[in-house]
Amino acid sequence: MTNQEPNNLNNCHSSLNEFVGTEQYYFSQPFKNVHYTEGVKYFTDNAGNGANWFLIIVATEIIPILKDDFFFIELTVNQDQTAKIIVQRDKDEPILYEKKLDYTDCPYSEKPYKLCLDVNPETTILCLLSEY
Protein backbone atom coordinates (compact mmCIF):
# COMPACT_ATOMS: atom_id res chain seq x y z
CA MET A 1 0.00 0.00 0.00
CA THR A 2 1.20 3.53 -0.74
CA ASN A 3 0.55 6.90 0.83
CA GLN A 4 0.89 8.82 -2.44
CA GLU A 5 -2.14 10.83 -3.46
CA PRO A 6 -3.53 9.87 -6.91
CA ASN A 7 -3.69 13.50 -8.06
CA ASN A 8 0.05 14.01 -7.45
CA LEU A 9 1.00 11.52 -10.11
CA ASN A 10 4.33 12.52 -11.66
CA ASN A 11 5.34 9.13 -12.96
CA CYS A 12 2.80 6.34 -13.00
CA HIS A 13 5.40 3.58 -13.14
CA SER A 14 7.34 4.94 -10.16
CA SER A 15 4.16 5.31 -8.15
CA LEU A 16 3.17 1.71 -8.84
CA ASN A 17 6.50 0.45 -7.50
CA GLU A 18 5.48 1.77 -4.08
CA PHE A 19 2.75 -0.87 -3.76
CA VAL A 20 3.90 -3.92 -1.81
CA GLY A 21 1.42 -6.55 -0.69
CA THR A 22 -2.24 -5.65 -0.40
CA GLU A 23 -4.79 -5.08 2.33
CA GLN A 24 -7.92 -4.96 0.20
CA TYR A 25 -9.24 -6.55 -2.99
CA TYR A 26 -11.59 -4.89 -5.46
CA PHE A 27 -13.78 -6.17 -8.26
CA SER A 28 -15.68 -4.62 -11.11
CA GLN A 29 -19.43 -5.24 -11.20
CA PRO A 30 -19.49 -7.02 -14.59
CA PHE A 31 -16.50 -9.20 -13.65
CA LYS A 32 -17.16 -10.27 -10.07
CA ASN A 33 -14.83 -13.28 -10.30
CA VAL A 34 -11.83 -11.05 -11.14
CA HIS A 35 -10.43 -9.51 -7.98
CA TYR A 36 -7.62 -6.97 -8.09
CA THR A 37 -5.35 -5.31 -5.58
CA GLU A 38 -4.89 -1.74 -4.41
CA GLY A 39 -2.01 -1.25 -6.85
CA VAL A 40 -4.09 -2.39 -9.82
CA LYS A 41 -6.93 -0.14 -8.68
CA TYR A 42 -4.49 2.78 -8.50
CA PHE A 43 -3.30 1.95 -12.01
CA THR A 44 -6.81 1.69 -13.47
CA ASP A 45 -7.87 4.92 -11.75
CA ASN A 46 -4.79 6.99 -12.63
CA ALA A 47 -3.11 5.75 -15.79
CA GLY A 48 -3.98 8.44 -18.32
CA ASN A 49 -7.71 9.12 -18.07
CA GLY A 50 -8.20 5.74 -16.43
CA ALA A 51 -7.27 2.27 -17.57
CA ASN A 52 -10.46 0.33 -16.99
CA TRP A 53 -10.00 -0.88 -20.56
CA PHE A 54 -7.11 -2.96 -19.20
CA LEU A 55 -9.43 -4.79 -16.77
CA ILE A 56 -11.89 -5.41 -19.60
CA ILE A 57 -9.15 -6.95 -21.77
CA VAL A 58 -7.96 -9.14 -18.89
CA ALA A 59 -11.49 -10.32 -18.04
CA THR A 60 -12.84 -10.82 -21.58
CA GLU A 61 -9.81 -11.76 -23.68
CA ILE A 62 -7.00 -13.07 -21.48
CA ILE A 63 -8.64 -15.10 -18.69
CA PRO A 64 -10.93 -17.12 -21.02
CA ILE A 65 -7.95 -18.54 -22.95
CA LEU A 66 -5.90 -19.50 -19.88
CA LYS A 67 -6.14 -22.59 -17.75
CA ASP A 68 -5.81 -22.53 -13.96
CA ASP A 69 -2.29 -21.35 -13.28
CA PHE A 70 -0.15 -18.32 -12.56
CA PHE A 71 0.79 -15.90 -15.34
CA PHE A 72 2.76 -12.72 -15.91
CA ILE A 73 1.37 -9.79 -17.90
CA GLU A 74 3.50 -7.04 -19.40
CA LEU A 75 2.02 -3.83 -20.76
CA THR A 76 4.56 -1.93 -22.82
CA VAL A 77 3.58 1.66 -23.63
CA ASN A 78 5.55 3.40 -26.35
CA GLN A 79 6.25 7.12 -26.74
CA ASP A 80 3.91 7.26 -29.77
CA GLN A 81 1.03 6.16 -27.47
CA THR A 82 0.83 2.68 -28.96
CA ALA A 83 1.09 -0.29 -26.64
CA LYS A 84 1.43 -4.04 -26.45
CA ILE A 85 0.15 -6.55 -23.91
CA ILE A 86 1.78 -9.96 -23.59
CA VAL A 87 1.03 -12.86 -21.26
CA GLN A 88 3.49 -15.62 -20.36
CA ARG A 89 3.85 -18.26 -17.66
CA ASP A 90 7.44 -17.11 -17.15
CA LYS A 91 9.95 -14.85 -18.90
CA ASP A 92 11.47 -17.56 -21.11
CA GLU A 93 8.17 -19.33 -21.79
CA PRO A 94 6.16 -18.94 -25.02
CA ILE A 95 3.83 -15.95 -25.34
CA LEU A 96 0.28 -17.16 -24.66
CA TYR A 97 -1.49 -13.92 -25.52
CA GLU A 98 -0.39 -10.81 -27.39
CA LYS A 99 -2.36 -7.71 -28.31
CA LYS A 100 -1.14 -4.54 -29.98
CA LEU A 101 -3.01 -1.35 -29.18
CA ASP A 102 -3.06 1.44 -31.75
CA TYR A 103 -3.64 4.03 -29.05
CA THR A 104 -3.55 4.41 -25.28
CA ASP A 105 -3.44 7.41 -23.00
CA CYS A 106 -1.64 5.27 -20.44
CA PRO A 107 1.62 7.05 -19.58
CA TYR A 108 4.75 6.06 -21.48
CA SER A 109 7.34 4.25 -19.42
CA GLU A 110 10.83 3.06 -20.30
CA LYS A 111 10.02 -0.19 -18.50
CA PRO A 112 6.90 -2.32 -19.07
CA TYR A 113 4.14 -2.28 -16.48
CA LYS A 114 4.31 -5.76 -14.90
CA LEU A 115 1.38 -7.60 -13.38
CA CYS A 116 0.60 -11.09 -12.15
CA LEU A 117 -2.55 -13.09 -12.80
CA ASP A 118 -3.54 -16.07 -10.66
CA VAL A 119 -6.29 -17.83 -12.60
CA ASN A 120 -8.56 -20.36 -10.89
CA PRO A 121 -12.21 -21.38 -11.40
CA GLU A 122 -13.68 -19.50 -8.44
CA THR A 123 -11.69 -16.27 -8.17
CA THR A 124 -8.94 -14.83 -10.32
CA ILE A 125 -6.52 -12.38 -8.69
CA LEU A 126 -4.77 -9.61 -10.63
CA CYS A 127 -1.93 -7.81 -8.87
CA LEU A 128 1.14 -5.73 -9.62
CA LEU A 129 4.38 -7.69 -9.68
CA SER A 130 5.51 -5.66 -6.64
CA GLU A 131 2.42 -6.81 -4.72
CA TYR A 132 3.05 -10.51 -5.32
C-alpha positions, -999 to +999 in steps of 0.1 A: +000+000+000+012+035-007+006+069+008+009+088-024-021+108-035-035+099-069-037+135-081+000+140-074+010+115-101+043+125-117+053+091-130+028+063-130+054+036-131+073+049-102+042+053-081+032+017-088+065+005-075+055+018-041+027-009-038+039-039-018+014-066-007-022-057-004-048-051+023-079-050+002-092-066-030-116-049-055-138-062-083-157-046-111-194-052-112-195-070-146-165-092-137-172-103-101-148-133-103-118-111-111-104-095-080-076-070-081-054-053-056-049-017-044-020-013-069-041-024-098-069-001-087-045+028-085-033+019-120-068+017-135-079+049-117-048+070-126-031+057-158-040+084-183-077+091-181-082+057-164-073+023-176-105+003-170-100-009-206-071-030-192-094-048-168-119-054-196-092-069-218-080-091-189-115-103-180-128-108-216-098-118-237-070-131-215-086-151-187-109-171-210-079-185-230-059-195-199-061-226-177-058-225-140-023-214-133-002-183-126+008-159-153+028-127-159+014-098-179+035-070-194+020-038-208+046-019-228+036+017-236+055+034-263+063+071-267+039+073-298+010+062-275+008+027-290+011-003-266+014-040-265+002-066-239+018-100-236+010-129-213+035-156-204+038-183-177+074-171-172+100-149-189+115-176-211+082-193-218+062-189-250+038-160-253+003-172-247-015-139-255-004-108-274-024-077-283-011-045-300-030-014-292-031+014-317-036+040-291-035+044-253-034+074-230-016+053-204+016+071-196+047+061-215+073+042-194+108+031-203+100-002-185+069-023-191+041-023-165+043-058-149+014-076-134+006-111-122-025-131-128-035-161-107-063-178-126-086-204-109-122-214-114-137-195-084-117-163-082-089-148-103-065-124-087-048-096-106-019-078-089+011-057-096+044-077-097+055-057-066+024-068-047+031-105-053 
